[in-house]
Amino acid sequence: MADTPGGIVETGVADTRTADPVIRPWSGELSPYQPCLESMRNFTAQRTPTTPDEIWLIQHPAVFTMGLAAKAEHLLNPGDIPVVPTERGGQVTYHGPGQVLMYVMLDLRRWGITVRDLVCRLERAAIHTLAHYSISAMGRRDAPGVYLNNAAAGDPPTPGAKIAALGLKVSRGCSFHGLALNVAMDREPFERINPCGYPGLRVTDMQTCLSWTPTISDVAQHLADHLIAELRHPTC
């Protein structure tokens, strides 16, 4: 068994007949955070062993979210941006326009993976998505998420900056919450917090690295496609 911040899940053998998750496609609309959170909770609470897995691709209005381990001291100056406590793992983070949220409603037992396995697959999906846009990134064992590596392009000093954050909750062996990839954001709100509980952590987005703005719906689709590929044929 694997004990991780998201929960405890038994490791099994992946069923090669497992159907790919259903992708709820990118709508282009801003989806308020609180109703989305309630929808994730309800979906997970009501699902059965035969409920298809789902991937939700969403964009939120500005909001700070607090994980189970979040400390108030890392919320420096929220101002008029709402603060929402959640049951996901991790500290405080920011969601807002220009960021892809990929929420993963997966039965981990069905896929035969642990929470740590899912974290790795989410990180690799983001890394492969960024590579498609010629952005070089990496995961860190000591700090979940995706970071530009030392050879990354962009404005100096972006190498080492965080470009994707993740947080998960597992209930009855099923995950919800997921990964946030920064595409083209107003990054000022990150200065109002210690991102993910790390004072001084630099945060960047794809637009800054590229000096042009990717189409956010395309990025969202690449991210979901790469996650499904990682579930089928993991590279970590």
Backbone torsions as a table, in degrees:
resi	resn	phi	psi	omega
1	MET	NA	152.9	-178.5
2	ALA	-119.0	126.5	178.8
3	ASP	-104.8	116.1	-178.7
4	THR	-134.0	170.2	-179.8
5	PRO	-57.2	-24.1	-178.1
6	GLY	-83.8	-19.8	-178.4
7	GLY	145.9	-171.4	-178.3
8	ILE	-119.2	126.1	-177.3
9	VAL	-134.9	136.6	176.6
10	GLU	-73.6	139.8	175.8
11	THR	-82.5	133.3	178.3
12	GLY	-131.0	-165.2	178.7
13	VAL	-103.8	126.9	-177.0
14	ALA	-62.6	135.1	177.4
15	ASP	-86.0	115.6	-177.1
16	THR	-67.4	-11.7	178.5
17	ARG	-90.3	-0.5	-178.8
18	THR	-58.6	129.5	179.7
19	ALA	-74.0	146.6	175.2
20	ASP	-60.9	146.3	176.6
21	PRO	-59.5	147.5	173.8
22	VAL	-76.0	128.3	179.8
23	ILE	-94.2	120.8	169.8
24	ARG	-82.2	110.6	-167.9
25	PRO	-68.6	161.1	179.1
26	TRP	-63.4	124.4	-178.0
27	SER	-93.0	-21.5	-175.5
28	GLY	85.4	-9.8	-180.0
29	GLU	-91.5	156.3	172.3
30	LEU	-83.6	124.0	-178.3
31	SER	-104.0	115.5	179.8
32	PRO	-52.9	141.3	-170.7
33	TYR	-67.9	-47.5	-172.8
34	GLN	-60.5	-47.5	176.5
35	PRO	-61.6	-34.9	177.7
36	CYS	-65.2	-42.2	178.3
37	LEU	-60.1	-44.7	179.2
38	GLU	-64.2	-36.7	178.4
39	SER	-64.5	-41.6	177.5
40	MET	-62.3	-44.9	179.8
41	ARG	-61.3	-45.4	-178.1
42	ASN	-66.2	-42.4	178.9
43	PHE	-58.1	-45.5	-176.8
44	THR	-70.0	-39.1	-179.0
45	ALA	-68.8	-31.6	-173.4
46	GLN	-96.4	-8.7	-175.2
47	ARG	-71.3	156.7	179.5
48	THR	-118.9	174.7	178.6
49	PRO	-59.4	-17.4	-179.2
50	THR	-104.2	1.2	179.5
51	THR	-66.2	126.8	177.6
52	PRO	-61.5	144.2	173.4
53	ASP	-69.1	154.6	180.0
54	GLU	-137.3	150.6	170.6
55	ILE	-120.9	124.4	179.5
56	TRP	-106.3	129.9	177.4
57	LEU	-108.8	115.4	-166.1
58	ILE	-139.9	156.7	172.9
59	GLN	-132.0	131.9	-175.8
60	HIS	-108.0	153.3	162.6
61	PRO	-64.9	168.9	-176.3
62	ALA	-57.5	129.7	178.6
63	VAL	-160.3	142.2	168.7
64	PHE	-98.9	136.3	176.1
65	THR	-121.1	143.5	-176.9
66	MET	-112.8	125.5	175.7
67	GLY	-80.7	177.3	-178.0
68	LEU	-60.4	-32.1	-178.1
69	ALA	-91.5	2.4	-172.4
70	ALA	-64.8	138.0	176.9
71	LYS	-110.7	137.8	-177.0
72	ALA	-58.3	-27.1	-177.5
73	GLU	-65.5	-19.3	179.4
74	HIS	-87.7	-5.6	175.2
75	LEU	-98.2	94.2	-167.3
76	LEU	-78.6	-51.1	-174.3
77	ASN	-156.5	76.1	-174.0
78	PRO	-66.2	-23.9	-179.7
79	GLY	60.7	-130.4	-176.9
80	ASP	-93.3	8.1	178.5
81	ILE	-85.0	128.0	-178.8
82	PRO	-61.2	151.6	176.8
83	VAL	-120.0	124.8	-176.1
84	VAL	-122.7	120.6	173.4
85	PRO	-75.6	144.1	179.9
86	THR	-136.2	174.4	179.1
87	GLU	-98.1	3.4	-179.9
88	ARG	-69.6	164.5	173.0
89	GLY	-74.0	164.3	173.3
90	GLY	99.4	-173.3	-174.0
91	GLN	-103.3	-147.5	-179.1
92	VAL	-86.8	141.8	173.2
93	THR	-144.1	173.1	-178.9
94	TYR	-120.0	137.4	170.6
95	HIS	-121.1	144.5	179.1
96	GLY	-168.9	177.4	179.5
97	PRO	-55.2	143.1	-179.0
98	GLY	87.7	10.8	179.3
99	GLN	-124.7	133.4	176.0
100	VAL	-89.2	123.5	170.1
101	LEU	-100.3	124.9	174.7
102	MET	-113.8	102.2	179.4
103	TYR	-91.7	133.9	-171.1
104	VAL	-118.3	107.3	176.2
105	MET	-98.6	87.7	-172.6
106	LEU	-122.4	140.0	170.1
107	ASP	-86.3	103.5	-173.7
108	LEU	-65.8	-31.0	178.4
109	ARG	-66.6	-35.9	178.4
110	ARG	-60.5	-38.4	-178.5
111	TRP	-89.1	-10.5	-179.9
112	GLY	69.4	37.4	-177.6
113	ILE	-126.2	157.5	174.8
114	THR	-93.4	172.2	176.7
115	VAL	-61.8	-41.0	178.3
116	ARG	-61.9	-39.1	176.4
117	ASP	-59.5	-42.8	-179.4
118	LEU	-65.8	-41.0	176.4
119	VAL	-56.3	-47.4	179.9
120	CYS	-60.6	-43.2	-178.8
121	ARG	-67.1	-37.7	175.9
122	LEU	-63.8	-44.6	178.5
123	GLU	-61.8	-43.8	-179.0
124	ARG	-66.6	-35.2	176.4
125	ALA	-61.0	-42.3	177.8
126	ALA	-67.8	-41.8	-179.6
127	ILE	-61.9	-43.4	179.3
128	HIS	-68.0	-37.0	177.0
129	THR	-62.3	-46.4	179.3
130	LEU	-63.4	-38.5	179.4
131	ALA	-62.3	-33.3	177.0
132	HIS	-58.6	-29.6	178.8
133	TYR	-99.9	16.3	178.3
134	SER	63.1	32.8	173.5
135	ILE	-107.6	122.9	-176.8
136	SER	-93.1	124.2	-174.9
137	ALA	-141.5	170.7	-176.1
138	MET	-151.7	160.8	169.7
139	GLY	-94.7	167.5	176.8
140	ARG	-132.0	127.2	-178.3
141	ARG	-63.8	-32.9	-175.3
142	ASP	-84.3	-11.5	-176.3
143	ALA	-151.5	96.3	-177.1
144	PRO	-53.0	146.0	-177.0
145	GLY	132.3	-174.6	-179.4
146	VAL	-127.6	135.3	-173.0
147	TYR	-130.3	147.3	173.1
148	LEU	-65.9	137.8	178.2
149	ASN	-85.4	177.6	-171.5
150	ASN	-67.4	-14.9	179.6
151	ALA	-99.7	6.2	-174.4
152	ALA	-67.9	145.0	176.1
153	ALA	-80.7	173.5	177.7
154	GLY	122.9	-175.2	-177.7
155	ASP	-69.0	131.4	176.7
156	PRO	-69.4	126.1	26.3
157	PRO	-110.4	48.9	-179.2
158	THR	-72.2	-25.3	177.6
159	PRO	-52.2	130.6	-176.9
160	GLY	92.5	-10.7	-179.6
161	ALA	-72.4	152.2	-179.6
162	LYS	-84.7	134.9	-178.5
163	ILE	-121.9	-13.3	176.3
164	ALA	-148.1	138.3	179.1
165	ALA	-119.8	155.6	177.0
166	LEU	-144.6	153.7	176.3
167	GLY	-158.0	138.0	-174.5
168	LEU	-129.9	155.4	166.6
169	LYS	-129.8	138.9	176.4
170	VAL	-120.8	126.5	178.6
171	SER	-129.6	123.4	-179.0
172	ARG	53.5	37.6	176.9
173	GLY	81.0	7.1	-177.9
174	CYS	-120.1	137.5	-175.8
175	SER	-93.3	153.7	162.7
176	PHE	-149.3	-178.2	-160.9
177	HIS	65.7	-160.5	-176.0
178	GLY	165.8	-130.6	-170.6
179	LEU	-126.1	143.1	176.5
180	ALA	-119.3	121.6	179.8
181	LEU	-111.1	124.4	-178.1
182	ASN	-80.9	118.0	-177.3
183	VAL	-103.5	-62.1	-178.9
184	ALA	-150.9	88.1	-168.3
185	MET	-118.2	159.8	159.4
186	ASP	-81.3	110.1	-173.6
187	ARG	-89.7	1.1	-179.3
188	GLU	-56.1	-40.1	-179.9
189	PRO	-59.3	-26.1	176.8
190	PHE	-63.8	-22.7	178.1
191	GLU	-75.8	-10.2	179.7
192	ARG	-90.1	-1.7	-180.0
193	ILE	-136.5	167.4	163.4
194	ASN	-92.9	98.8	-171.0
195	PRO	-54.3	125.4	178.7
196	CYS	58.3	21.8	177.5
197	GLY	83.5	13.7	-178.4
198	TYR	-112.8	103.6	177.9
199	PRO	-58.1	132.7	176.9
200	GLY	81.1	1.7	179.6
201	LEU	-63.6	127.8	178.2
202	ARG	-82.2	140.0	179.7
203	VAL	-123.4	137.3	179.7
204	THR	-132.4	-178.6	176.1
205	ASP	-142.1	171.2	-176.1
206	MET	-63.8	-40.0	-179.2
207	GLN	-57.7	-41.4	179.4
208	THR	-65.2	-39.9	-179.3
209	CYS	-68.9	-32.8	-171.9
210	LEU	-97.6	-22.1	-172.7
211	SER	64.6	19.6	169.6
212	TRP	-150.1	165.2	-171.8
213	THR	-104.9	113.3	176.0
214	PRO	-66.7	155.9	173.9
215	THR	-74.8	118.6	-169.9
216	ILE	-64.5	-33.5	178.3
217	SER	-65.9	-34.7	177.4
218	ASP	-67.0	-43.1	178.1
219	VAL	-60.5	-43.9	-179.6
220	ALA	-59.8	-43.6	-179.1
221	GLN	-67.3	-41.6	176.0
222	HIS	-58.6	-42.7	-177.6
223	LEU	-61.6	-47.1	179.7
224	ALA	-65.2	-42.8	179.9
225	ASP	-61.9	-41.1	-179.8
226	HIS	-69.3	-33.9	177.2
227	LEU	-65.6	-44.0	178.6
228	ILE	-61.1	-40.7	176.1
229	ALA	-61.5	-38.6	179.6
230	GLU	-69.0	-34.0	176.7
231	LEU	-67.7	-37.0	-178.3
232	ARG	-78.7	-44.1	-174.8
233	HIS	-138.6	77.3	-174.1
234	PRO	-62.3	142.4	175.5
235	THR	-105.0	9.9	175.3
236	CYS	-143.8	NA	NA
